[in-house]
């Protein structure tokens, strides 16, 4: 039996807890490392350029989230399809899906930068820039936009490689990019005095290296899917399926982008440049702490997709609830760290006392429901994995679009600037409640609607035993 064949069998027969750890730990580590993309730029810019430069990063942050939203949508949507096709033992179909996904990534990676560069000044002010922040935002914006194509391709490669069950290689590729970003940031910011331009350039170079490294896996013939060369492919049925399955992830991330833009505009109205800079730090911390949960969710995605395709529904249910238990433990640890050491955490980004002092209370308020936020992430990726994008879409939209943005608009009318921060935990509470309701309902439906024979029931009980 080959290594590639045994990789598939593990997804179906290995005990759930062992497989969950094997698949998720590399992806969690990779996503934590990937989260350093968000932190590294802010840390080095805060110390090397100053507080207003952090405001410039905060203004461009929604644009970064737009690129990441598209990259994750294509990557996770494609990975969901590839996982199911591998469950059906249909490798040629999986190859067609990957070719179509690469075609979308290349097309968007060329067209979007052209549009965004034409309207650069208008977009930067639309995202909440003040006149003293604009110059810092402009350079960062330009380089990030040039690197969109590598963001799209790197997210695609990471997700489809992970869909094969090769989580270690996917994690290694992400580690390589993050490590390079951390190395290049101080060189370009301090050594070459490039300021925010250097931070953005470091990110783009790191993404490019990740893209080339992971591409070698597929085009050298080492992958489970036979894809030795790229064929420009635009199969409409595949494109629609990727868009449908990726829409939940896309709208979740794009809603975060809209929320960031709304926060910048609200803070510009109720506060000033220092508050925007503070939000730039807190938003990056928030994104960073979601990385372990996203890694956990991406780790279970191929397990759920494969076993759903193989009709191992008890195994699907066991995987989801075990992942929720792990997410609560991770969230509790992060919560205690944030509550006990807020000034030390903020001090990593800047030496300016005003930003640190201003930030302690908002940071604690925003992170109040950290132990539970993984539930929403796990839930929407669960629905994507079983090819039910509508419920995934509802869950992905719930926190930012349905709850946070309306609360950010209304609560400050009564409580002023502090109301902007209070909106975060209130939205988390509502989104987690909705996610749990839909998730529990679907898992019960799955296991109750499937009536196995006595022998297959014993087999399922055996394979889910951990």
C-alpha positions as CSV (number, residue, x, y, z in Angstrom):
1,X,0.0,0.0,0.0
2,X,1.4,3.4,-1.0
3,X,1.8,6.4,1.3
4,X,-0.9,8.3,-0.7
5,X,-3.4,5.4,-0.4
6,X,-2.8,5.1,3.4
7,X,-3.4,8.8,3.7
8,X,-6.9,8.4,2.4
9,X,-7.7,5.4,4.6
10,X,-6.6,7.3,7.7
11,X,-9.4,9.9,7.0
12,X,-12.0,7.1,7.1
13,X,-10.8,4.6,9.7
14,X,-8.3,6.2,12.1
15,X,-9.7,7.0,15.6
16,X,-11.3,10.4,15.7
17,X,-9.3,12.1,18.4
18,X,-6.0,10.8,17.1
19,X,-6.9,11.9,13.5
20,X,-8.2,15.2,14.7
21,X,-4.9,16.0,16.4
22,X,-2.9,14.8,13.5
23,X,-4.8,16.9,11.0
24,X,-5.5,20.0,13.2
25,X,-2.2,20.6,15.1
26,X,-0.1,21.3,12.0
27,X,-2.9,23.5,10.6
28,X,-3.3,25.3,14.0
29,X,0.5,25.9,14.1
30,X,0.4,27.0,10.5
31,X,-2.4,29.4,11.1
32,X,-0.8,30.8,14.2
33,X,2.4,31.4,12.2
34,X,0.3,32.8,9.4
35,X,-1.3,35.2,11.9
36,X,2.2,36.6,12.4
37,X,1.7,38.2,9.0
38,X,-0.9,40.5,10.8
39,X,1.2,41.0,13.9
40,X,4.7,41.4,12.4
41,X,3.9,44.4,10.3
42,X,2.2,46.2,13.1
43,X,5.0,45.4,15.7
44,X,7.8,46.6,13.5
45,X,5.9,49.6,12.1
46,X,4.9,50.6,15.6
47,X,8.4,50.6,16.9
48,X,10.2,51.6,13.7
49,X,7.9,54.3,12.4
50,X,5.3,55.4,15.0
51,X,1.7,55.5,16.2
52,X,0.4,57.4,13.1
53,X,1.9,54.7,10.9
54,X,-0.1,52.1,12.8
55,X,-3.1,54.2,11.9
56,X,-2.0,53.8,8.2
57,X,-1.9,50.1,8.6
58,X,-5.4,50.1,10.2
59,X,-6.8,52.0,7.2
60,X,-5.4,49.5,4.7
61,X,-6.4,46.5,6.9
62,X,-9.9,46.2,5.3
63,X,-8.3,45.9,1.9
64,X,-6.0,43.2,3.1
65,X,-9.1,41.4,4.5
66,X,-10.7,41.7,1.1
67,X,-7.8,39.9,-0.6
68,X,-7.8,37.3,2.1
69,X,-11.5,36.9,1.8
70,X,-11.2,36.1,-1.9
71,X,-8.2,33.8,-1.3
72,X,-9.9,31.8,1.5
73,X,-13.2,31.6,-0.5
74,X,-11.5,30.1,-3.5
75,X,-9.2,27.9,-1.4
76,X,-11.8,26.5,1.0
77,X,-14.5,26.2,-1.6
78,X,-12.2,24.2,-3.8
79,X,-10.9,22.1,-0.9
80,X,-14.5,21.2,0.0
81,X,-15.1,19.9,-3.5
82,X,-11.7,18.1,-3.7
83,X,-12.3,16.4,-0.3
84,X,-15.7,15.0,-1.5
85,X,-14.3,13.9,-4.8
86,X,-11.4,12.1,-3.1
87,X,-14.0,10.4,-0.9
88,X,-15.6,9.2,-4.1
89,X,-12.2,8.1,-5.4
90,X,-12.5,10.5,-8.4
91,X,-9.0,12.0,-8.8
92,X,-9.5,13.3,-12.3
93,X,-12.5,15.3,-11.2
94,X,-10.4,16.7,-8.4
95,X,-7.8,17.8,-10.9
96,X,-10.4,19.7,-12.9
97,X,-11.5,21.5,-9.8
98,X,-8.0,22.6,-9.0
99,X,-7.3,23.8,-12.6
100,X,-10.5,25.9,-12.5
101,X,-9.6,27.4,-9.1
102,X,-6.1,28.4,-10.4
103,X,-7.7,30.1,-13.4
104,X,-10.0,32.2,-11.1
105,X,-7.1,33.1,-8.9
106,X,-4.9,34.3,-11.8
107,X,-7.8,36.3,-13.4
108,X,-8.7,38.1,-10.1
109,X,-5.0,38.6,-9.2
110,X,-4.5,40.7,-12.4
111,X,-7.8,42.6,-12.7
112,X,-8.3,43.7,-9.1
113,X,-5.0,45.5,-8.6
114,X,-5.6,47.5,-11.8
115,X,-8.9,48.8,-10.5
116,X,-7.7,49.5,-7.0
117,X,-4.6,51.4,-8.2
118,X,-6.7,53.6,-10.5
119,X,-8.9,54.7,-7.5
120,X,-6.2,54.6,-4.8
121,X,-6.7,57.9,-3.2
122,X,-10.5,57.6,-3.0
123,X,-10.4,54.1,-1.6
124,X,-7.9,55.1,1.1
125,X,-10.1,58.0,2.4
126,X,-13.2,55.8,2.1
127,X,-11.6,53.3,4.5
128,X,-11.2,56.0,7.2
129,X,-7.9,57.8,6.6
130,X,-7.2,61.2,8.1
131,X,-4.9,63.6,6.4
132,X,-2.0,62.9,8.8
133,X,-2.4,59.1,8.3
134,X,-2.8,59.2,4.5
135,X,0.9,59.2,3.6
136,X,1.6,56.1,5.8
137,X,-1.4,54.3,4.3
138,X,-0.6,55.1,0.6
139,X,2.7,53.2,0.4
140,X,1.4,50.2,2.3
141,X,-1.7,50.1,0.1
142,X,0.3,50.1,-3.2
143,X,2.6,47.1,-2.4
144,X,-0.3,45.1,-0.9
145,X,-2.4,45.5,-4.0
146,X,0.5,44.3,-6.2
147,X,0.7,41.2,-4.1
148,X,-2.9,40.1,-4.4
149,X,-2.2,37.4,-6.9
150,X,0.2,35.6,-4.5
151,X,-2.3,35.9,-1.6
152,X,-5.0,34.2,-3.8
153,X,-2.7,31.4,-5.0
154,X,-1.0,30.7,-1.6
155,X,-4.4,30.3,0.1
156,X,-5.6,28.0,-2.7
157,X,-2.5,25.8,-2.6
158,X,-2.6,25.5,1.2
159,X,-6.2,24.4,1.3
160,X,-6.2,21.9,-1.5
161,X,-2.9,20.3,-0.2
162,X,-4.6,20.0,3.2
163,X,-7.7,18.5,1.5
164,X,-5.5,15.6,0.4
165,X,-4.7,14.9,4.1
166,X,-1.1,16.4,3.7
167,X,-1.6,18.9,6.5
168,X,2.2,18.9,7.4
169,X,3.2,20.2,3.9
170,X,0.5,22.9,4.0
171,X,1.7,24.0,7.4
172,X,5.3,24.0,6.3
173,X,4.5,26.3,3.3
174,X,2.7,28.8,5.6
175,X,5.6,28.6,8.1
176,X,8.1,29.4,5.4
177,X,6.1,32.5,4.3
178,X,5.6,33.8,7.8
179,X,9.2,33.2,8.8
180,X,10.4,35.1,5.8
181,X,8.0,38.0,6.5
182,X,9.4,38.3,10.0
183,X,12.9,38.3,8.7
184,X,12.3,40.9,6.0
185,X,10.2,43.3,8.0
186,X,13.1,44.7,10.2
187,X,15.5,44.6,7.2
188,X,13.3,46.7,5.0
189,X,11.9,49.0,7.8
190,X,15.1,49.6,9.8
191,X,17.8,48.7,7.4
192,X,16.5,50.3,4.2
193,X,14.3,52.9,6.0
194,X,11.3,52.0,3.8
195,X,8.7,52.5,6.6
196,X,5.2,51.2,5.8
197,X,6.3,50.5,2.2
198,X,8.9,48.0,3.6
199,X,6.3,46.2,5.7
200,X,4.0,45.7,2.8
201,X,6.8,44.6,0.5
202,X,8.0,42.0,3.0
203,X,4.5,40.6,3.1
204,X,4.3,40.3,-0.7
205,X,7.7,38.7,-1.0
206,X,6.8,36.1,1.7
207,X,3.5,35.2,0.0
208,X,5.3,34.8,-3.3
209,X,7.8,32.4,-1.9
210,X,5.0,30.4,-0.3
211,X,3.2,30.2,-3.6
212,X,6.2,28.9,-5.5
213,X,7.2,26.4,-2.8
214,X,3.7,24.8,-2.7
215,X,3.3,24.9,-6.5
216,X,6.2,22.6,-6.8
217,X,4.3,19.9,-4.9
218,X,1.6,19.7,-7.5
219,X,3.6,20.3,-10.7
220,X,6.4,17.9,-9.7
221,X,3.9,15.0,-9.6
222,X,4.1,14.3,-5.9
223,X,0.5,15.0,-5.1
224,X,-2.4,12.6,-4.7
225,X,-4.2,14.5,-7.5
226,X,-2.7,14.0,-10.9
227,X,-1.8,17.6,-11.8
228,X,1.7,17.7,-13.5
229,X,0.9,20.8,-15.5
230,X,-1.6,23.7,-15.3
231,X,-4.4,23.8,-17.9
232,X,-6.4,27.0,-18.3
233,X,-9.8,25.7,-17.4
234,X,-13.1,27.6,-16.9
235,X,-15.8,24.9,-16.3
236,X,-18.9,26.9,-15.3
237,X,-20.4,24.1,-13.1
238,X,-17.1,23.9,-11.1
239,X,-16.9,27.7,-10.8
240,X,-20.5,27.9,-9.5
241,X,-19.8,25.2,-6.9
242,X,-16.6,26.9,-5.7
243,X,-18.4,30.2,-5.5
244,X,-21.3,28.7,-3.6
245,X,-19.2,26.8,-1.1
246,X,-16.7,29.7,-0.7
247,X,-19.4,32.4,-0.4
248,X,-19.8,31.8,3.4
249,X,-16.1,32.2,4.0
250,X,-15.9,35.1,1.6
251,X,-18.8,37.0,3.2
252,X,-17.5,36.3,6.6
253,X,-14.1,37.8,5.8
254,X,-15.5,40.6,3.7
255,X,-17.9,41.5,6.5
256,X,-14.8,41.8,8.7
257,X,-13.4,44.2,6.1
258,X,-16.6,46.2,6.2
259,X,-16.6,46.2,10.0
260,X,-13.0,47.4,10.0
261,X,-13.9,50.2,7.6
262,X,-16.9,51.1,9.8
263,X,-14.8,51.1,12.9
264,X,-12.3,53.4,11.3
265,X,-15.0,55.8,10.3
266,X,-16.7,55.7,13.7
267,X,-13.5,56.2,15.6
268,X,-12.6,59.1,13.2
269,X,-16.0,60.6,14.2
270,X,-16.0,59.9,18.0
271,X,-12.2,60.1,18.5
272,X,-9.2,60.7,16.3
273,X,-6.0,59.3,14.8
274,X,-4.8,57.8,18.1
275,X,-8.0,55.8,18.4
276,X,-7.7,54.5,14.8
277,X,-4.1,53.5,15.6
278,X,-5.4,51.7,18.7
279,X,-8.0,49.9,16.7
280,X,-5.3,48.9,14.2
281,X,-3.6,47.1,17.0
282,X,-6.7,45.5,18.6
283,X,-8.1,44.3,15.3
284,X,-4.8,42.5,14.5
285,X,-4.8,40.9,17.9
286,X,-8.3,39.8,17.4
287,X,-7.5,38.3,14.0
288,X,-4.5,36.6,15.5
289,X,-6.4,34.9,18.3
290,X,-8.9,33.5,15.8
291,X,-6.0,31.7,13.9
292,X,-5.9,28.6,16.2
293,X,-9.7,28.2,15.8
294,X,-9.4,28.6,12.0
295,X,-6.6,26.1,11.9
296,X,-8.6,23.6,14.0
297,X,-11.6,24.1,11.6
298,X,-9.4,23.6,8.5
299,X,-7.9,20.5,10.1
300,X,-11.3,18.9,10.6
301,X,-12.6,20.0,7.1
302,X,-11.1,17.0,5.2
303,X,-12.2,14.6,7.9
304,X,-15.8,15.8,7.7
305,X,-15.8,16.1,3.9
306,X,-14.4,12.7,3.3
307,X,-16.5,10.9,5.9
308,X,-19.7,12.7,4.8
309,X,-19.0,11.5,1.3
310,X,-18.5,8.0,2.7
311,X,-21.7,8.2,4.8
312,X,-19.8,7.8,8.1
313,X,-22.2,10.2,9.9
314,X,-21.5,9.1,13.5
315,X,-17.8,9.8,12.8
316,X,-18.7,13.3,11.4
317,X,-20.7,14.1,14.6
318,X,-17.9,12.9,16.9
319,X,-15.3,15.0,15.0
320,X,-17.3,18.2,15.4
321,X,-18.1,17.9,19.1
322,X,-14.5,16.9,19.9
323,X,-13.3,19.9,18.0
324,X,-15.6,22.2,20.0
325,X,-14.1,20.9,23.2
326,X,-10.6,21.6,22.0
327,X,-11.7,25.1,20.9
328,X,-13.1,25.9,24.3
329,X,-9.8,24.9,26.0
330,X,-7.7,27.0,23.6
331,X,-10.1,30.0,23.9
332,X,-10.0,29.8,27.7
333,X,-6.2,30.0,27.7
334,X,-6.2,33.0,25.3
335,X,-8.8,34.7,27.4
336,X,-6.8,34.5,30.6
337,X,-3.7,35.7,28.9
338,X,-5.5,38.8,27.4
339,X,-7.2,39.7,30.7
340,X,-4.1,39.3,32.9
341,X,-1.5,41.0,30.6
342,X,-3.2,43.6,28.4
343,X,-0.6,46.4,28.8
344,X,2.3,43.9,28.1
345,X,0.5,42.7,24.9
346,X,-0.2,46.3,23.7
347,X,3.4,47.2,24.6
348,X,4.6,44.7,22.0
349,X,3.3,47.1,19.3
350,X,4.3,50.5,20.5
351,X,6.3,52.4,23.1
352,X,3.8,55.3,23.0
353,X,2.2,55.4,26.5
354,X,-1.0,57.1,25.3
355,X,-1.9,54.2,23.0
356,X,-1.1,51.6,25.7
357,X,-3.1,53.3,28.4
358,X,-6.1,54.0,26.1
359,X,-6.1,50.4,24.9
360,X,-6.3,48.4,28.1
361,X,-10.0,48.7,28.7
362,X,-11.1,48.3,25.0
363,X,-8.9,45.3,24.6
364,X,-10.5,43.6,27.6
365,X,-14.0,44.4,26.4
366,X,-13.4,43.2,22.9
367,X,-12.0,39.9,24.0
368,X,-14.6,39.0,26.7
369,X,-16.1,36.0,24.8
370,X,-12.8,34.5,23.5
371,X,-13.5,31.0,25.0
372,X,-16.5,30.7,22.7
373,X,-15.7,32.4,19.4
374,X,-14.3,29.2,17.9
375,X,-17.8,27.7,17.8
376,X,-18.8,30.0,15.0
377,X,-15.7,29.3,12.9
378,X,-16.1,25.5,13.4
379,X,-19.8,25.7,12.5
380,X,-19.5,27.6,9.2
381,X,-16.7,25.4,8.0
382,X,-18.7,22.3,9.0
383,X,-21.6,23.4,6.7
384,X,-19.1,24.1,3.9
385,X,-17.6,20.7,4.3
386,X,-21.0,18.9,3.8
387,X,-21.8,21.2,0.8
388,X,-24.6,23.3,2.5
389,X,-23.4,26.8,1.8
390,X,-26.6,28.6,2.7
391,X,-26.4,27.7,6.4
392,X,-22.7,28.4,6.2
393,X,-23.4,31.7,4.7
394,X,-25.9,32.6,7.5
395,X,-23.4,31.7,10.2
396,X,-20.5,33.5,8.5
397,X,-22.6,36.7,8.1
398,X,-24.1,36.6,11.6
399,X,-21.3,38.1,13.7
400,X,-20.0,41.0,11.6
401,X,-22.9,41.9,9.2
402,X,-26.0,40.9,11.2
403,X,-24.8,41.9,14.7
404,X,-21.6,43.8,15.0
405,X,-22.0,46.5,12.3
406,X,-25.6,47.4,13.5
407,X,-24.4,47.5,17.1
408,X,-21.3,49.6,16.2
409,X,-23.7,52.2,14.6
410,X,-26.4,52.3,17.3
411,X,-24.7,51.7,20.7
412,X,-22.3,54.7,20.4
413,X,-25.3,57.0,20.0
414,X,-26.1,56.3,23.7
415,X,-22.7,55.5,25.2
416,X,-20.2,57.4,23.0
417,X,-16.9,55.9,22.1
418,X,-17.0,53.1,24.6
419,X,-20.1,51.8,22.9
420,X,-18.0,51.0,19.8
421,X,-16.0,48.4,21.8
422,X,-19.0,47.0,23.7
423,X,-20.5,46.0,20.4
424,X,-17.9,43.2,20.0
425,X,-18.8,40.9,22.9
426,X,-22.5,41.5,22.4
427,X,-22.2,40.4,18.7
428,X,-20.1,37.4,19.7
429,X,-22.8,36.2,22.2
430,X,-25.5,36.4,19.5
431,X,-23.4,34.7,16.8
432,X,-22.3,31.8,19.0
433,X,-25.9,31.1,20.1
434,X,-27.1,31.0,16.5
435,X,-24.2,28.8,15.4
436,X,-24.8,26.3,18.2
437,X,-28.5,26.0,17.4
438,X,-28.0,25.4,13.6
439,X,-25.0,23.0,14.2
440,X,-26.8,20.9,16.8
441,X,-29.9,20.7,14.7
442,X,-28.0,19.5,11.6
443,X,-25.9,16.9,13.5
444,X,-29.0,15.4,15.0
445,X,-30.7,15.3,11.6
446,X,-27.7,13.5,10.0
447,X,-27.5,10.7,12.6
448,X,-31.2,10.2,12.9
449,X,-32.0,10.2,9.1
450,X,-29.3,7.5,8.4
451,X,-30.4,4.1,9.6
452,X,-27.5,1.7,9.1
453,X,-27.5,-2.0,9.2
454,X,-26.4,-3.7,12.4
455,X,-23.1,-4.5,10.9
456,X,-22.4,-1.0,9.4
457,X,-23.5,0.5,12.7
458,X,-20.9,-1.6,14.6
459,X,-18.3,-0.5,12.0
460,X,-19.1,3.2,12.5
461,X,-19.0,2.8,16.3
462,X,-15.6,1.2,15.9
463,X,-14.1,3.9,13.7
464,X,-15.3,6.8,15.8
465,X,-14.0,5.3,19.0
466,X,-11.1,7.3,20.4
